[in-house]
Amino acid sequence: MSISTTKGDKGQTGLFSGERVWKDDQRVDAYGTLDELDAHIGEAKHIIHDVNIRHLLIDVQKTLYRIMGQLASKNAPFPIPVTSEETEKLTALVHDFEQRVDLKGFVIPGSSAQSAKLDVCRTIARRAERRIVTLARTEEVAPEILQYINRLSDFFFIVARWIEKKEDAIVYAKN
């Protein structure tokens, strides 16, 4: 089976649930932005030195695949939807890293190549969230998706700060 089907040559694509939609459809834009994020996370795994953080990034990627599948399922249930428990797990990780970092103010991001890459992931996660919110204003989107994506940018931010802390490289913006 080829990945090149030629079915999208006229500007439409098929959703997981079978419908054909335009490639600039809000739903396609939302999961396409998550696909972009996934690619950046893949790159981050090659930059991040801490094996535990790399494993966390793989877990995030696996969840993103399911979220993309959910978003690509317009009129059909997705077999393994994201759950509130996954958001709770991500929230617990954020809180754990917050305790380790103990931020003292606003941070200027990007003090190392590792943290800078995670900050790129954070901003793409925020853009994906905006795309998903736009979709949710006109079509049904599972609230668990919105919750997870909202927490995801917090995760990238605090893990980037943790890496900077370990390198004694956090730079605070002083007013």
C-alpha positions as CSV (number, residue, x, y, z in Angstrom):
1,M,0.0,0.0,0.0
2,S,1.4,3.4,-1.0
3,I,1.2,6.5,1.2
4,S,0.5,8.4,-2.0
5,T,-3.1,7.9,-2.9
6,T,-3.6,10.9,-5.2
7,K,-7.0,11.4,-3.6
8,G,-5.9,14.7,-2.1
9,D,-4.8,16.2,-5.3
10,K,-7.8,18.5,-5.6
11,G,-7.5,19.9,-2.1
12,Q,-9.6,17.5,0.0
13,T,-8.5,14.8,2.5
14,G,-10.2,11.9,4.2
15,L,-10.9,11.9,7.9
16,F,-10.3,8.8,10.0
17,S,-14.1,8.5,10.2
18,G,-14.4,8.4,6.4
19,E,-15.7,11.9,5.5
20,R,-14.0,14.0,2.8
21,V,-13.2,17.6,3.8
22,W,-11.2,20.5,2.5
23,K,-7.6,20.5,3.6
24,D,-8.0,23.9,5.1
25,D,-11.0,22.7,7.2
26,Q,-10.7,23.8,10.9
27,R,-10.6,20.1,12.0
28,V,-7.7,19.4,9.6
29,D,-5.9,22.6,10.8
30,A,-6.3,21.5,14.4
31,Y,-4.8,18.0,14.0
32,G,-2.3,19.3,11.5
33,T,-0.9,21.7,14.1
34,L,-0.7,18.7,16.5
35,D,1.2,16.8,13.8
36,E,3.7,19.7,13.5
37,L,4.1,19.6,17.3
38,D,4.7,15.9,17.2
39,A,7.5,16.4,14.7
40,H,9.1,19.0,16.9
41,I,8.8,16.7,19.9
42,G,10.5,14.0,17.8
43,E,13.4,16.4,17.2
44,A,13.5,17.4,20.9
45,K,14.1,13.8,21.8
46,H,17.4,14.0,20.0
47,I,18.4,17.1,21.8
48,I,17.3,16.3,25.3
49,H,20.0,14.5,27.4
50,D,17.8,13.2,30.2
51,V,16.5,9.8,29.3
52,N,13.5,10.2,31.7
53,I,12.4,13.3,30.0
54,R,12.8,11.6,26.6
55,H,10.4,8.8,27.9
56,L,7.9,11.5,29.0
57,L,8.1,13.0,25.5
58,I,7.4,9.6,23.9
59,D,4.3,9.3,26.2
60,V,3.1,12.7,25.1
61,Q,3.6,11.7,21.4
62,K,1.5,8.5,21.9
63,T,-1.3,10.6,23.5
64,L,-1.1,13.2,20.6
65,Y,-1.6,10.4,18.1
66,R,-4.8,9.5,19.8
67,I,-5.9,13.1,20.0
68,M,-5.2,13.6,16.3
69,G,-7.3,10.5,15.6
70,Q,-10.1,11.8,17.7
71,L,-10.0,15.1,15.9
72,A,-10.0,13.3,12.6
73,S,-13.1,11.4,13.6
74,K,-16.0,13.8,12.9
75,N,-19.0,11.6,13.0
76,A,-17.7,8.4,14.5
77,P,-16.4,7.5,18.0
78,F,-12.7,7.1,18.2
79,P,-11.7,3.7,19.7
80,I,-9.3,5.0,22.4
81,P,-10.1,8.6,23.3
82,V,-8.0,10.7,25.6
83,T,-9.1,10.6,29.2
84,S,-9.3,13.1,32.1
85,E,-6.9,10.7,33.9
86,E,-4.2,11.5,31.3
87,T,-4.6,15.2,31.9
88,E,-4.4,14.5,35.7
89,K,-1.2,12.6,35.1
90,L,0.2,15.5,33.1
91,T,-0.9,18.0,35.8
92,A,0.8,15.9,38.4
93,L,4.0,16.0,36.4
94,V,3.8,19.8,36.0
95,H,3.3,20.2,39.8
96,D,6.3,17.9,40.5
97,F,8.6,19.9,38.2
98,E,7.3,23.1,39.7
99,Q,8.4,22.0,43.1
100,R,11.8,21.1,41.7
101,V,12.3,24.4,39.9
102,D,10.8,26.9,42.4
103,L,10.4,29.7,39.9
104,K,11.2,33.2,41.2
105,G,9.7,35.4,38.4
106,F,9.2,35.7,34.7
107,V,11.7,33.7,32.7
108,I,13.4,34.6,29.4
109,P,13.2,31.3,27.5
110,G,15.9,29.5,25.6
111,S,19.0,29.4,27.8
112,S,20.1,26.1,26.3
113,A,19.5,24.2,23.1
114,Q,17.4,21.7,25.1
115,S,15.2,24.2,26.8
116,A,14.8,26.3,23.6
117,K,13.5,23.3,21.7
118,L,10.9,22.6,24.4
119,D,9.9,26.3,24.3
120,V,9.3,25.8,20.6
121,C,7.1,22.8,21.5
122,R,5.3,25.0,24.1
123,T,4.4,27.7,21.6
124,I,3.2,25.1,19.0
125,A,1.1,23.5,21.7
126,R,-0.5,26.9,22.4
127,R,-1.2,27.4,18.7
128,A,-2.7,23.9,18.5
129,E,-4.9,24.8,21.5
130,R,-6.1,28.0,19.7
131,R,-6.9,25.9,16.6
132,I,-8.8,23.3,18.7
133,V,-10.7,26.1,20.5
134,T,-11.7,27.5,17.1
135,L,-13.0,24.1,16.1
136,A,-14.8,23.6,19.4
137,R,-16.7,26.9,18.8
138,T,-18.5,25.4,15.8
139,E,-18.3,21.6,16.3
140,E,-18.2,19.2,19.2
141,V,-14.7,18.5,20.6
142,A,-14.2,16.3,23.7
143,P,-13.5,18.5,26.7
144,E,-10.7,16.1,27.6
145,I,-8.8,17.1,24.5
146,L,-9.0,20.8,25.4
147,Q,-7.9,20.0,29.0
148,Y,-4.9,17.9,27.9
149,I,-3.7,20.4,25.3
150,N,-4.0,23.3,27.7
151,R,-1.9,21.4,30.3
152,L,0.6,20.3,27.6
153,S,2.0,23.8,27.1
154,D,2.5,24.1,30.9
155,F,4.4,20.8,30.8
156,F,6.8,21.9,28.1
157,F,7.4,25.2,29.9
158,I,8.2,23.7,33.3
159,V,10.3,20.9,31.9
160,A,12.3,23.5,29.9
161,R,12.9,25.4,33.2
162,W,13.9,22.2,35.0
163,I,16.6,21.6,32.3
164,E,17.8,25.2,32.7
165,K,17.8,24.8,36.5
166,K,20.0,21.6,36.3
167,E,22.4,23.6,34.1
168,D,22.2,26.7,36.4
169,A,21.0,28.6,33.4
170,I,17.6,30.1,34.2
171,V,17.5,33.7,33.1
172,Y,14.8,35.9,34.8
173,A,13.4,39.0,33.2
174,K,14.0,41.7,35.8
175,N,11.7,44.7,35.5
